Amino acid sequence: MTDSFDFNDGIEQQQEDNRIRQYLSDLNNQTNDPEEMMLEIMEVLKETVEPIPEVGKFYTFVYNAKTPNIQYDQHPLIACTDLFKWGFRGINYHWQSSRSYTWDELPGVLYTVKYIELDDLLGIPYAKFITK
């Protein structure tokens, strides 16, 4: 008996849509430099950039905090939770907590991350923790 549902097609399509898995599967073996990893990730995600995040979507980006003597993640991976005139807030997956990001400290664009790409990005140690 054959069924009319081909669930494997859905799984295969998701794997094809996962830009991270397709291009960066060997990245962890090529370098241990978070800066090089972030440059590769930005290259792969360059077709889906936004200047302003949308609540409920996932992003990675470069961030340069202005507050002295704090530790921050220069390469956040977030789920955007709030949008404000001064910036936005999101759950940072590298910190496992909510963080605030101001517009002036965002030197570039936000790279949109698909939900199916989150686990693969979390497997790449590209977080860059800096104390300013």
Backbone hydrogen bonds, N-H to C=O, Kabsch-Sander energy under -0.5 kcal/mol:
donor,donor_aa,acceptor,acceptor_aa,energy
6,D,4,S,-0.5
7,F,5,F,-0.8
9,D,6,D,-1.0
10,G,6,D,-0.7
11,I,7,F,-1.5
12,E,8,N,-2.9
13,Q,9,D,-2.4
14,Q,10,G,-2.0
15,Q,11,I,-2.2
16,E,12,E,-2.0
17,D,13,Q,-2.1
18,N,14,Q,-0.9
19,R,17,D,-1.2
22,Q,18,N,-1.7
23,Y,19,R,-1.7
24,L,20,I,-2.8
25,S,21,R,-0.6
27,L,24,L,-1.4
29,N,26,D,-1.4
30,Q,26,D,-1.0
30,Q,27,L,-0.8
31,T,27,L,-1.6
37,M,33,D,-2.3
38,M,34,P,-2.5
39,L,35,E,-2.1
40,E,36,E,-2.0
41,I,37,M,-2.5
42,M,38,M,-2.8
43,E,39,L,-1.8
44,V,40,E,-2.1
45,L,41,I,-2.2
46,K,42,M,-0.5
46,K,43,E,-0.7
48,T,45,L,-2.2
50,E,110,L,-2.3
56,G,80,C,-2.8
57,K,54,E,-2.1
58,F,113,V,-0.7
59,Y,78,I,-2.3
60,T,111,Y,-1.8
61,F,76,P,-1.2
63,Y,74,Q,-2.2
64,N,105,E,-2.6
65,A,63,Y,-0.5
70,I,67,T,-0.7
72,Y,130,I,-2.9
74,Q,72,Y,-0.7
74,Q,128,K,-3.4
78,I,59,Y,-3.1
79,A,91,I,-1.4
80,C,57,K,-2.7
80,C,78,I,-0.5
81,T,89,R,-2.7
82,D,89,R,-1.8
84,F,87,G,-3.2
88,F,101,Y,-2.7
89,R,82,D,-2.2
90,G,99,R,-2.4
91,I,79,A,-2.2
92,N,90,G,-0.7
92,N,97,S,-2.9
93,Y,77,L,-3.1
93,Y,91,I,-0.7
96,Q,92,N,-2.3
97,S,92,N,-1.2
99,R,90,G,-2.8
101,Y,88,F,-3.2
103,W,86,W,-1.9
105,E,102,T,-1.1
106,L,103,W,-1.8
110,L,50,E,-2.7
111,Y,60,T,-2.7
112,T,48,T,-3.0
112,T,110,L,-0.6
113,V,58,F,-2.5
117,E,114,K,-1.9
118,L,114,K,-0.6
118,L,115,Y,-1.3
121,L,117,E,-2.4
122,L,118,L,-2.7
123,G,119,D,-1.0
124,I,121,L,-1.5
126,Y,124,I,-2.4
129,F,127,A,-0.5
130,I,72,Y,-3.0
130,I,128,K,-0.5
132,K,70,I,-2.1
132,K,130,I,-0.6
